[in-house]
Amino acid sequence: MLREFKEFVMRGGVVELAVALVIGVAFGKIVASLVNDIIMPPIGLLLGGVDFKALYLNLGKESYESLEAATAAGAPVVRYGLFINNILDFLIVAFTIFMVIRTFTRAKKKTA
């Protein structure tokens, strides 16, 4: 059984998948930083100084000064600002993957 596991792990596809996963996680962090630290602040400034991370809808009866205060009080909140950031993260990652696959497919057609 140990030998079979070793053969499974040493297959090219498994190793490539592991490398892709590590690179993907690192790329996701870079994209999240790009969205949160580079893209969203100017957009928020153009919209009147909005901090998207702080946008939320309070579902409770009491009002709170900030998302942090509402969260600390245990109030039910909908964090739609973070959701907007995550959508933008996804779109950037999806577009990048599309471009990589498109380039790979075109290069493969030229060699065939």
Rosetta blueprint (number, residue, H / E / L):
1 M L
2 L H
3 R H
4 E H
5 F H
6 K H
7 E H
8 F H
9 V H
10 M H
11 R L
12 G H
13 G H
14 V H
15 V H
16 E H
17 L H
18 A H
19 V H
20 A H
21 L H
22 V H
23 I H
24 G H
25 V H
26 A H
27 F H
28 G H
29 K H
30 I H
31 V H
32 A H
33 S H
34 L H
35 V H
36 N H
37 D H
38 I H
39 I H
40 M H
41 P H
42 P H
43 I H
44 G H
45 L H
46 L H
47 L L
48 G L
49 G L
50 V L
51 D L
52 F H
53 K H
54 A H
55 L L
56 Y L
57 L E
58 N E
59 L L
60 G L
61 K L
62 E L
63 S L
64 Y L
65 E L
66 S L
67 L H
68 E H
69 A H
70 A H
71 T H
72 A H
73 A L
74 G L
75 A L
76 P L
77 V E
78 V E
79 R L
80 Y H
81 G H
82 L H
83 F H
84 I H
85 N H
86 N H
87 I H
88 L H
89 D H
90 F H
91 L H
92 I H
93 V H
94 A H
95 F H
96 T H
97 I H
98 F H
99 M H
100 V H
101 I H
102 R H
103 T H
104 F H
105 T H
106 R H
107 A H
108 K H
109 K H
110 K H
111 T H
112 A L
